[in-house]
Amino acid sequence: MAQPLRFRYSSETWNAGRVRSELRADLDANIGATATSPWYRAPAEYTARRFEMDNGDIALFAYREDGSGAYWLGNTETPSVLWRTEKEGFSEAPHDVSRWAQRELLAGLETEDPWLADYRYLAWFFLPVFYSKDGRETSRRFFREHAAGFPDADRDAALAFYDDFLKTGIFEEHRHVMAGKLGTSQHLDLTRTSAAMGEFDAAWILHEAGYDVTPEIEVATGHSLDFRAERPDESAAHLVEVTRPLPVNERSAGTPAAAIRDTVATKTDGQLAKHGGGATLLVDCSSFPDDDWQALLAEEPDVQHRPAAVFRVRPNGHVEGYTKGALPIDLGF
């Protein structure tokens, strides 16, 4: 599986002739490529080219003719001359280069998928996946056709919900990791993509409750838990793991209660068992349609981990849930 989009940094000397002979010619021979001027002005002191491939791939290249560095970014095959170059994320590359490249990609994204134009922050945040080599079509389709995992929900309401949440800046420092959780597969795996959005739902609830959230917390057992949640006015930090059950109509479990028990059992028999206790489990049932959720809420079945909170979020910000055990985190339900 390809990874979310990143720059390649070349420390070699580049000029127009070398760009033609070693980048455009390589791409053109293999898949067909046209070199054009970029849509936006290149960063100061850089010369830039845009490559458009016959198969719809694109790439950007910005270089300093004084030999002090060049940056390649593309969702296409990498020319052989750049195979051994170092990779850098959008936040690691020079700010002016990163800003220019993202402007180019966002303009292309809005041309290709104009339904994203009203959700520029969401589009920006997930840009490393929306323009990844293998995941660009499936990731966009997940938001376009599946309302980002909300059942029976208006797509625009779902996109507005996540756009507003991401505008808080909660994950700006961890953008590459969190965006990459969607995956970059050519096959749309709704289980995986919906589970990824479950982490965003859990983070939204924690943020609404006043917690600062940091993702991917390494623990002594050698694996990571999803979040550390902290309140500025509290000395204690809380480790949080998130799981998202599939709705009954998408799994063999016959009832909503069985669905969450099976999913939590997988988590408790694996990752949480290795951790040895001390983590709060958040069970996101936002994939459940109304009838299944109401049945679950009426029963409030136990789960195989304590403390735990079982909840469901809707795109309008309405949240319901129940808890099991002495929950150290105040979630407001």
N, C-alpha and C positions, 0 to 999 in steps of 0.2 A: 504494500500500500504506500502510495506517495505521501509525502508530508505536506503540511500547510506551507504556503508560499513563503520563501525567504530569498534574500539577496545572496549572490556569490560575489566575493571580493577578490579582485585580481590586483596584485602589487606590481605587475609588469607595465611596460610602456606601451601605450596605444596611440594610434593615429587613424585618420580616415582610411588610408590604404589597408592597414591591417584589419580594421573592422570589416571592410569589404571582402578581403581574401580569406580571413579565418573565422568570421562569424556568419555573415550573410551567405557566402559561398557554401559553407558547411551545411547550414540549414536548408538552403535552396536545393542542394544536391540530394538531401535525404527526404525532405517533405514538401519542398516548395516554399519559398519565402520572398517577401518584398521588404526592402528597407525604405522607410519614410522618415520625414521629420516628425518629432513628437508633437502631440496636440498642444502641450503647454511649454512655455519657455523653460529651457534647461536650467538647472541650478547654476548660480554664479561660479565661474571658472571651470565649468564642465561643458563638454560637447555631448550631445545625446542623440540617439537614434532609436526609432521604434521599428520592430520587426513584426510583420503580420504574415502568418503562415497559411498555406492553402487549406489546412484542416481546421482553421479557426483559432489556433493557438496564437498567443502574442508574447512578445518579450521586449524588454527595455534595456538599454545599455547607456550608461553615462560614464565618461572618462575625462581625465585631465591630461592634456597633451604634454605636460611637463613630466609625466611618468609617476605622479604621486598617487595613483590609485584609480581604479575603475570598478563600477558596480553593474552587475547583470541581474535581471529579475525576469522570470518568465515561467509560464505554465506549459512549456514545450520541452523537447529534448535539449539537453545542454551540449553546446558545441564542445568538441573534444579538447580544445585548448583550455577550457575552463573546468575540466573534470576534477582537478586537484585543488581547486580554490576553496577557501574557507567560506562557510555559510554564516550569514548574519540576519537577525530578525529586523523588523521595521524599526524597533526601538534601539537597535544596536548600530545601524548604519547612520551616517551623518544626517542630521535633522533635515537639511535642505534637500538632500538626495531622496530621503524617505518621503518627505512631503510631496515632492514633485512626482515621484513614482505612484504614490497613492492617489494623487489628483488624476493622473492618467487612467489608472484602473477604475476609479469611481466614475469617471466620465463614460468609460466603456460599459461599465455595469449598468448605468442608468439608460444607456442606449439599447443594450441587449435586454434588460429587464426593467422597463419603466415603472412597473408596479412597486419597485423599491425606492423610487425617487423621494417619496414623502418620509422615508425612514433612513435618513442619511447616517445617523449614528450607528444604527444596527448594521447598515451596509458597510460602514467603515470598520466596525468591530470585527465582523466576520469576513472581511476582505481576504485574509490569508487562506480561507477555505473556499469562498466564493470564486476565487481565481486560482485554486490549486489545480494541478495537472489532472488528477483523476476525480476530484470531488466537486468540480465546479457545477456540473449539471445536477447531481443528486442533492447537494446542499441547498441550492436555490429551489429545487423542486419541493424539498421538505418544507420550506417556508411558504412557497407559493400554493401548493396543493394540499398540504396537511396542517396548515395554520400553526406551524411550529410545535405540533404535538397536542394541541388543545382539541378535544372532540366536540363536534357540534358547535364550533365557534367561527365567527367571522374572521377571515384572514387579516383584515385591516385592524381589527381590535387586538388580535394576538400580536401583530407586528408593532403596534403602538405601545402595547404593554412592555415588551422587551426593549423597544427603543427608548422609552422613558426611563426604564430601570438602568440601562447601560449608560445613559446620560449622566447618572450620578457619579460616574468615574470609578465605580467600585472595583472594576477589574482592569483598569488601564495598564497597571504595572504587570498584569498577568495575562494580557490579551492573547498572546500566542498560545499559551497553554489552554486557556478556557475556550477560545475559538476552535482550537484543534480537537476538542473533545467531540465535535460533530463527526469527525472522521472524514477521510478523503477517498472513499471507495467509489468505483464506478457503479456499484450496485447500491441502491437506496435501502439501507437497513433501518426500518422504522423503530425497531427495538432499541438499537444503539442511539439513534438520533434523539428519540424521545427521552431516553435515559439521560442523555447529556443535558437536555433542557430541564430535567428534574433537578440538576445541580443549580441551575440558574433560578428555578423556583424556590429552592431551599434558601439560596443566598438572598433572594428578594425578601422572604419572610424574616430572615435574620437581620437584614438591613432595616426593614420596617420597624423591627423591635429595638433598634438602636445599637446593633452590634457591628463592629468592624470585622470584615471577613477576609481571611487569607487562605487561598487554596493550596492543595497539594502539600500537606504537612507530613514530613518524613518522621517516622517513629522508630523506636529501637529495634523492632523486629525486621527492619529492612524494607518495609513497604510504606505506602503513604495513605493517610486518611484525607477525606475530601476537603475539610475546612478546619481552621481555628477561628473561633468566634470570641471577640473581646468587646467589652464595653469600657469606654474611657473612665467611667466612675467606679469600675470594679477591678479588683486586683487579680481575680481568677480568670484564666483563659480556658475555653472549652473546646474539646476535640469533637468534631461532628462528621458522621458518615451518612451518605444519602443513598437511598435505593428507590426505584420507581417500578412498581408492579405493572405488568400488562393487564389491560381490562379482560374481563372474562371471555369476551367474544374473540380474543386473539390468543388464547392459551387453553390448555387442557383442563385447568382447574374449573370446577363447576360453579363456584360461588365467589363473590367478591372477597369473603373472609378467607377462603382457601387460597385465593390469588395472592393476598398479602402475606399469608403464612408461608407459602412456598417461596416467595421472593425473599422474605426476611430470613428464612432458614438457610438459603444459599449464602447470604451475607454473614450470618452468625456462625455457620459451619466453616467459613473460610476466613475472610479478612479480619472480622471482629474477634473471632476465636483466637487468631494468632496475636492480636493486639493485647488480649488478656484483660479487657475491661476498661472502664473509664471514659468511653466514648458515648456520645448521644447519637441515637439513630433517628434520622428523619425519613419517613416513608411518604413519598410524594405520589398521591393518587390522582394527579391532575389529568391523567389519561382516561380516567373512569367517566363514562357518561352519567347523566343525572340519576337514573334509576339505580345503578350499581352503587353509586356513592351514597345515596340516601339509605339504601339497605345496610351498607357498611356502617354508616354513622349511627343508625338506630341500634345496631348490635354492639358496636365498639369492641370487636374481638381482640383478644390478647395477641401479642406477637412474641417471638422467641428472643427478645432482647429488651432489657430495661437499663436505663431510661430510653423511652422512645416516644415520638410524636407522629401521628398519622394525620395527614392533611390533604386538602385539595384547594388549588388556586384556580380562579377564573380570570380571564383577561381584563375584566373590569376592576380587578383588585380585591374582589370578595374572596375571603378565605375561611374555611371551616376545618375543624379537626378535633382530635382528642389525644390524650396522653396516657402513657402507661409508665408507672414507676415515678420516682422523685426526679422530675425533670429539672436540671440545674439552669436551664435557659428559659427565660420568660418570653413566650411567643404570643401571649395574649389570647389563648384559647385553652 
